[in-house]
Amino acid sequence: MDLNPADEAFEAGLRAVLPEQVFRDASPSYFEEPRGLVAGVEGVVVAPGSTDEVATLVRACAEARVGIVPYGGGTGLVGGQVMDEGARPVVLSLERMTRIRDVYPQENVLVAEAGCILADVQSAADDAGRLFPLSLASEGSARVGGILSTNAGGVNVLRYGNARDLCLGLEAVLPDGSVWNGLKRLRKDNTGYDLRGLLVGAEGTLGIITAASLRLFPSPATLGTALMAVRDPEAALALFALAGDVAGTSVSAFELISGVGAAFLVETGMPAQCPIDPIPGWSVLIELGMGTNDAPDAVLATLFERALEAGLVSDGVIAQSEAQRGAIWAMREEIPLANRKVGAVSSHDISLPLSEVPGFLTEADRVIAGLGPFRVNAFGHLGDGNLHYNIFPPEGGSRDAFADRREDVARAVYDLVAARGGSFSAEHGVGRFKVGELAHYGDRAKLAVMRAIKQALDPKGIMNPGVLF
Amino acid sequence: MDLNPADEAFEAGLRAVLPEQVFRDASPSYFEEPRGLVAGVEGVVVAPGSTDEVATLVRACAEARVGIVPYGGGTGLVGGQVMDEGARPVVLSLERMTRIRDVYPQENVLVAEAGCILADVQSAADDAGRLFPLSLASEGSARVGGILSTNAGGVNVLRYGNARDLCLGLEAVLPDGSVWNGLKRLRKDNTGYDLRGLLVGAEGTLGIITAASLRLFPSPATLGTALMAVRDPEAALALFALAGDVAGTSVSAFELISGVGAAFLVETGMPAQCPIDPIPGWSVLIELGMGTNDAPDAVLATLFERALEAGLVSDGVIAQSEAQRGAIWAMREEIPLANRKVGAVSSHDISLPLSEVPGFLTEADRVIAGLGPFRVNAFGHLGDGNLHYNIFPPEGGSRDAFADRREDVARAVYDLVAARGGSFSAEHGVGRFKVGELAHYGDRAKLAVMRAIKQALDPKGIMNPGVLF
């Protein structure tokens, strides 16, 4: 059944029951995709200041059958926060719900409202002598609600898990306007279906997360960071297993970097550069977080020696200062910026079973070469089997010249990923941009269950219309 | 709508489409609660040998509207595997689906069928030089399907998580007989609702898990185990925080033991006894798992010294051999056996926010003392905020003499737990025995969502009737 537009009468109704400050100017930023890929339908922008106000808004939308687009930091990469077609919606921004409600250092728990910016949550944890490990490029603007709704990942998933793993409990407004008070601070609670896990990653289609209890960790007392040049991705994978043998679960990051990405840093004149000269074909950033009595540098040195003996690595640097550590990380973190300057024809956030990664890279490079004179920059969270596999025009070429190949390239990549039991979306989600991929590659039985759950919880289809389905 | 009985005609229909070896003698063990608390309704016992056969059975039951009771190791403590009223069901045992389908040491993944016994999964991981960390008292008989369906916990949740956290993907037969092929080996996969997390902990009410991909870990190279006498539960909690500071995330177990439990070991003549003399009022078992270069004994010694300085501990032993380590663990593991010999009036598997544990223990002891001359043995996974809070008759007294107080005692305990934001079921689940508690203490909005999901996925109500709802 079609949704109704949030017209003047509807907005007047909202204004009659909600305070003035809930209503925001409809600034274009609320309707823009961060890379300008699509234009959003303009809507009524509201920023409730409390869970009760969120509930009032949702009840009004449910009654009038008006669509709601939940809006966090606006940093999503799959169009989940930008409705590009349909009746004028309510854009519900969490920007005014930014309170850290409580910090329990002894429990390793922090309770944050959904509008808190990720970096502020990290700081609040740090102030309490604790670590909130979720870390990603957009942490200065991404908000808790969006991070949870997209089950965000980042560089520390390997050791600490993704957003879902870091969430102990939720407060949320459901599609009928009822409030679920599920802000538990419990490590174990087997009392019925995992509604927490269901709302996390639901991309706003089953309700609006208004607050969350989040897991904190002891901050590692000592950190060790190294960049090691590896023979090839197969060797990188063997190095990962060796790192597990040598350093156990203290490995908190294991990032693959391709020579193409390191060369992009040179080509685009980025401040950070590869500390190994000449630039290796493949390298790996390894970080260990350990206790006070430990010497992560010594562990990394042992790892390097054993890897050298095994023929896995040829060169490497172990950071000897915080500055060197920063330089190694800067190199990793500036690769996406360099990518943006070069201009990708097509970008893919894929995951694979770990042992399938080397075979995939070889095969995909061959297939992509058959489709045109492309350059491939494959990099990312190898420890999680999560690669950003991005396709670029040849040096000096323009992405626009290859716009008509984009679909073929993407289909080829995803077909290879699917054949090896992988996923077409590792951490970015489905949003509106990958609805076609979900329908094509998704398991039939799972899709049927998803539709049944959506229909059961949001029968009017008001929650983030166009996302997932 | 009422379910139909699995009568002779229905069974004949099954026999016409399934091989002879699927049908088992209806041995009483399939209908017995392990402690004899209730008598199960006899049913047709089937043990399919493949996922296809499970699907055939479920389709037949759906068509005839016949109830299915999934049956794993039969070790559940909340009656999830024993239907105590209703029309003659099909009891679907996973006992013939015991294949470890694959082990991927390099990926830290193992794929097991739902009938695999937990101890066999642990062994298969160990044979591959890896750790499957889920460990609990019934590991010699509990099966993977039941462990996942109840989201089992155990002694290593603190470091490695519960069953849901250890599950990467599932294969399951849904209530309409369709098969979800979700056996992914991915660490990141953001492609729609978390059906894995929903089926884990659904206690067989949304489908039948037939296989799972499970997470493995590097086996810790070195282990350290200590028992430390603590001043009181408040000191135990401070010791837990200190252990995090000293040993980081290498703390894999942190178990609280009360003097009452240690005295029960003496009273019932158990082989294991408390290694600290005299028996302390409260003690804590701490285990660290570390790397090759580490010395967990030295870390435990440092922890003990610092705790002594802070006035948290008064005595302690650090295991100096595998035999001593075994003796400390045996003491912890034999407490539930001693409990059974003493005979509890009422047993409670509760969880609390960590910082609420000491206050709860003080308050609950006072309230229980007001209800009768009871002895309280509170012990368990303090690091998870999960206590087994069990009430016993006075020495020489009989549980039967207090049978009429059971309900008052349980209600008093759960009321105190709820008031402090805790859970009436930390790791055992709801099953059939705690349906009343779920209805009473559950969040209204969450219960409505649960009912909506159950209705959407199992509209005929055939899956484990009487569980949860």
Interface residues (C-beta under 8 A of the other chain):
Chain A: Y104 P105 Q106 E107 N108 V109 T150 N151 G153 V157 L158 G161 N162 R164 D165 L174 S178 V179 W180 N181 G182 K184 R185 L186 R187 K188 D189 N190 T191 G192 Y193 D194 L195 G197 L198 V200 G201 A202 L206 F217 P218 P220 A221 L237 A241 G244 D245 V246 A247 G248 T249 S250 G289 M290 G291 T292 N293 D294 A298 V299 T302 S351 L352 P353 L354 S355 H381 G383 D384 G385 N386 G421 G422 S423 F424 S425 A426 E427 H428 G429 V430 K434 E437 L438 Y441 G442 D443 R444 A445 K446 L447 A448 V449 M450 A452 I453 Q455 A456 L457 L468
Chain B: Y104 P105 Q106 E107 N108 V109 T150 N151 G153 V157 L158 G161 N162 R164 D165 L174 S178 V179 W180 N181 G182 K184 R185 L186 R187 K188 D189 N190 T191 G192 Y193 D194 L195 G197 L198 V200 G201 A202 L206 F217 P218 P220 A221 L237 A241 G244 D245 V246 A247 G248 T249 S250 G289 M290 G291 T292 N293 D294 A298 V299 T302 S351 L352 P353 L354 S355 H381 G383 D384 G385 N386 G421 G422 S423 F424 S425 A426 E427 H428 G429 V430 K434 E437 L438 Y441 G442 D443 R444 A445 K446 L447 A448 V449 M450 A452 I453 Q455 A456 L457 L468
